[in-house]
Amino acid sequence: MRFASALTICADWTEAAEDLTRQARACLSGTGTDLVLLFLHPKFAAHAEPLAEQLRINLAAKHLIGCTGAGIIGGNTEVENQPAAALLAGELPGVEVTPFRVTQEKLEEANGPSFWHYELDVAPTKNPNLLLFADPFSVSSIPLVQALSEAYPDTPLIGGLASGAQQPGGNRLLLDGDVVEDGAVGVALSGRIVMRTIVSQGCRPIGEPFTVTRAEKNIVFELGGQPPMAMLQTILPTLPQGDQQLARTSLLIGRVINEYKENFGCGDFLVRTLIGHDPQSGAIAVGDLMKTGQTVQFQVRDGKSAGEDLRVLLARESVLPSATKARGAVLFSCLGRGEGMYGMRNHDIKMVHEYFGPVPTTGFFCNGEIGPVGEHAFVHGFTSVVGLFGEP
């Protein structure tokens, strides 16, 4: 198994293709590429098809998938606010590569896991690793991710929503020789490959965990028998001054994924936004469906919290006894992260390389990130999702 990553800031598409080819060829054996992941700034949208086709020819690529992104990640660099293109090319002996496309129409037709096994032409017994890239304007990404996660339980599923377009039809999705403007594209990798995943939601819990004692749809009426806003008002004065300020501007809520754990910390919560509250009843509205009996805890997020969360998760993964050496990596980060959050460039990619070495890496800044928390995958916000490719 061998990977090569490349990034270019050449504005002309022909020069960009030549630059990416030169960089990738320098690290490959030249026997043919099984898969290319390609991410392009929207400035390349008009020439996405010839650019992708030229790379397929130059690298003798059997399969190519990707999408457009407002920010592009490649090598050890995160390029924001300027055109760029990046790729990850893989020579994958013993790996079965199965590309697929999903439209909103197909999603609405779906009637259970067997539908997806047939549609993707991938049996769950193959233990696939899934990458998924979706256009947020034209396909319901949350139900799609949920459906695929249920169809392939315990399967790593990561990716992101294309970004950079301001209206429908502005994004591009790449699938082998096709360039489309709607739906989702993806690839299943089966056989002699393992994809380890890290999902950093960048939050820090505050206060104590509470049990949801009354909820309906996305409204939480009671936490521990009290209105949530009343509980929050009790928590705030006990927090350090900095956390009190964060709670006023960047407050979220996390629900525990594994209720059987006694103590909850980094990586144990699925973090969701608070989208409103009722001053009279003290109820809160959450950007997710909530159920009575769930355990939740308020969360705050800033650049420092996000950096600490990512560091803890990377460190934890890097020392696992079962860990294999990463041969290639992908990084899908939220548009809200990057220099705007950290006040510095290349923060997340540098941290990945700090723990896993100069592994060939590519990715993009997403309009929503896809990654697992616990046994299921979700669509996240303000998250960095890392996928590490290795051999079993």
N, C-alpha and C positions, 0 to 999 in steps of 0.2 A: 504494500500500500504506500502510495506516494502522493503528496499534495504540493501544489505551488500556488502562491497568491501573488497578485499584481494589482497595482493602482496607478492610474494616470490622471493628470489634470489637463491633458491636451484637449483643446476645445473643438478641433476638427475631428470628425468621427473616423476618418481614414487614418489619421495620425494616432488617434486613441487606440484603434485596433492594432496598429503596428507596435505601439509601445507595450500594450498588454501582452501581445504575442511574444515579443522579445523577452520580457521579464519571465513569463511562464515557461517558455522553452528552456531557459537557463537552468530550471530546477526539475525538469521532467526527463524521462528516459527517451522520449521520442517514439515510443512504441504505439501510441494512440491513447487518447483520453476517454475515460468512461463517462465522466460527468463534469460539466462546467456550471458553476453558479455565477451568475452575472448580475450586477446591480449598477444602474445607470441614473445619473441626474436627469431630471425632466428636460433639460436643454438638449438631450440626445433623443428625445421621444420621436421626433420626425425621422430620425435615421436609425431607430432601434433595430429595425429588421435587417438592413444591410450590415450594420455593425455586428450583430449577433451571428449572422450567417458567415461573415468573414472570419470571425473567431472560431466558429465550428470547423471551417475548412482548414484554417491555419494550425489548429491544435488537434485535428482529426478526432473531433469530439463526437461520441456516439449520442450523447444527450446534453442539452443545455436548458436550464431554467433560470428564472430570475424575475426582476421587476424594476420599476423606477423608484427612486428615493430622494428626498430633499437633501439628505446628507449621505455621504458614501464612506464606507470603512474598508480599508485594505492595508495589508502589511502591518505596520505599527502606527498607522495614521488615521485619524478621523477628519474628513474634509467636510466642513460646514460652510454654507453661504457662497459656494462657487461650484461650477460644473466639475464633475469627476466621474470616473467609471472604475469599477474594481471587479475582480473575479477570483474564484478559487477553483482550480482545475485538479481533478483527482484521477490517478491511475489506480483502479480498484479491482485487483484480481480476486476472484471468488465472491464478488458482490453482484447481486442481481439488482439492476437499476430499472425501476418502473415509473415512468412519468404519468401524470394524470391531470385532467382539467375538470373543474366543477362549475356549473352555471347556477344562477338563482332558480331556474326552472327545475334543474335536477335536484336541488336541495328541497324544493317544495314537493317533488315527487317521492322523496325518500320515505321508506316505511319500515326502517329498522336496520340493524347491523348487516344483515345478509345483502341488503341493497347495495351497501358500500363495498362489501367484499366483491360483488360482481362488477360494480361500476369502476373500481380502482384496479380490478383484476389482481388483487393481492389477498391471499388467505391469511387470517390471523395466526395460523400455525407457522407461518414463515417468520414470525417475530420481527416485523419490519420497523425501521426507523423512518419517521415521516417528517418531511419539510413542506411547509405550506405558505404560499404568498397570495394574498387576496386584495381585490380592489374594494375599498370601503364604500364606494358609491353604488355598487351594483350587486353585491351579494351580502347576505346577512351573516357576518363572520362569526358572531357568538353562537348561533345555532349550528353553524357548520362545524366549528371546532368541537362543540359538545357532541355532535353526531359522530364525528370521526373518533373522538376519544372513547365513546361508548362502543363503537364498532371494533376498535382495536385497544382493548383494555391493557394497561401496563405497558403500552407502547410509547416510547419517546416521541412527542409531537411538538415541534417548535417552528417558528417563522415570524412573519410580520405582515402588517397591512401596508400596501404601497402608499407612498406619500409624495407631496410636492404639487399635486394638481389641486386646483381651486374649484373644479366643477366636474361633473360626470364626463367620462371620455378622455380625461387628461392624463390618466395613468396608463402605463403599459405593463403587460404581463408577458413573459417570454416562455415559450414551451417548444423546445426543439426548433423546427423551422417556422413556427407560427408566432406572431405578435398580436395580442388581443387587448381590448380595452375594458373587458368586463369579466366578472366571475373570479375564479381562483385557479391557480396552478400549483402543482406540487410534485413530489417525487418520493417513492418508497424505496428504501435501501435495505436489502435483505441479504443474509448469508454471512460472509466473513467480515463483519463490521459491527462495531459497538458505538453508539452515540450517547455520551453522558451529558446531562443537562444541568444547568445552573440558572435559576430564576431569582434575580435580585430585584425586589420590589422597592427597595430604597427607603424603607420606613423603620421607625423605632416605636415600640409600644409605650404608652404612658398610662399611669394609674394602674388599676387592677383589672383582671378579666371579670366579665359579668355574664350571667346567663340571660338569654332572651326569654322573658316570661310571657310576652304577648306580641305577636307580629302578624301582619297580613300583607301578602304580596311583598312589596319593597318597603313597607312602612313598619318601623319598630315603635310600638306603643309603650312597652315596659322593659326595663333592664333590672333584674333582681327585684321586681315588684314596684319599681319606681319609674317615673317618666325619664327617658334618656337625657333630656336637657337638665333636669334636676340633678341627675347623677354627675353630669359633666360639670355643673356649677360647684359641686362638692369636690371634684377632683382638682380643678384649676388652681385654687389657692395653695394646694400642697406641692405644686410643681415648682422647679426652679424658674427664675424669671425668663430665661431664654425659651424654655418649653411653653410657658404661658403665652408668649408672643407667637410662637409657632402654632399653637393650638387655635389662635384667633385667625390665622391666615392660611394654614396648611393642615387642617384637621381631616383625618380619614378614619375609617373603621376597618378592622380586620376580623374575619371570622375564622375560628380554629378549624383546620382541616382534619386533624386526627384527635378526636375527642377522648381517646383512651390515654393520651399522655397526661402526666401529672403537672408538668411545668411547661410553659410555652415561651418560645424565644424566636430568634432569627430563623425565618423559613417556615414557621409553623402556621402562618396566617395567610389567607387569601384577602388581600387588601382591596377595599372598594371605596369610592368617593361618597361623601355626604352631599346630597343634591338639594337639601332643604330641611326646614323644621317648622313646626307649628308652635308659635309662642303661647297659645292658650293651653293646649294639651301637653306640650313638651315632647311630642313625638318627633321622630326624625325619619327622613326619606333617604334610602340607601340605593346606590347604583347597582343593585343586585336583588334577587329574591331572597327573603329572609324567612326563617322558620322558628317557631317556638322551640326552645330547648337548645338552640345553638349557643356556643360560647364565643363571645366577642370581646375585643379590647380596642379602645381608641388608639390611634396612631398619629405620628407627626412625621413630616418629611422635609428635609433640606439637603443641601449639597454634602454637608458633613455626615448626616445620617445615611445618605445614599452610598457614600464612599465606604463608610464603616460596614454597612450591610453587605456590599459586594466583596469586600476584603474577607469578612468572616466566612462567607459561602465559598469563595475560591480557596481559602486556606483549608477549610474542612474537606473539600473535594480532593485537593492536591495530595493529602496524606492518607487517603483511604487505602487499606491493604489490597483491595481488589482493583485499584486504579491501574490502568495500562497507560503507556506513554502516548500522549496525544500526537497524532500525525497531522491533523488539520483542525481548523476551528471556524465557527461562524459566530458573529456577534450582532444581535438585533437590539438596538437601543431606541428609546423613545425620543421624539423630537424635542421634548422638554428637558432632556438631559444635555450632555455635551458641555460646551463652554458656558452656555447660559446658566446651567445649574452649578457647575464646579468653579467657574471663574478661571479655568485653564483648559487648554486643548489636550485631546488624546487621553483623557483620564482613564476611561474604562478599558480601552485597548491596551494601554500600558500596564494596567493592573493584571489583565489576563496574562500578558507575557511575563510579568514579574513572577507569577506562580507556575506557569507551564512552559516557560522558555519562549524562544522566538518561533513559535508554531505558525505555519502559514494560516492566515486569517482573512476573512472577508465578511461583509455585512452591510447594513444600512440603517439610517435613522427612520423609524417607522411611525405610522399613524395609529399604532396599536401593536403590541407585541404578543406573540403566542408562545406559551410555555407551560409545563406542568407544575402544579403545586399539589403534593400528595400523589394520588393515583390518577388524577385527571388533568387534562390541559384546559387552559382558560385564555381568554383575551384580556390583556392587562394594559395599564397605562403607567407612564413614568418608570418603566421597568427596563432592565437590561437582561436579555436572555442569551446565554452562552451555550453552544453545542460543541462538544469535543469529540472528534472522530478518532477511533483507534481500532485495533484488531482484538478479537476475543482472547 
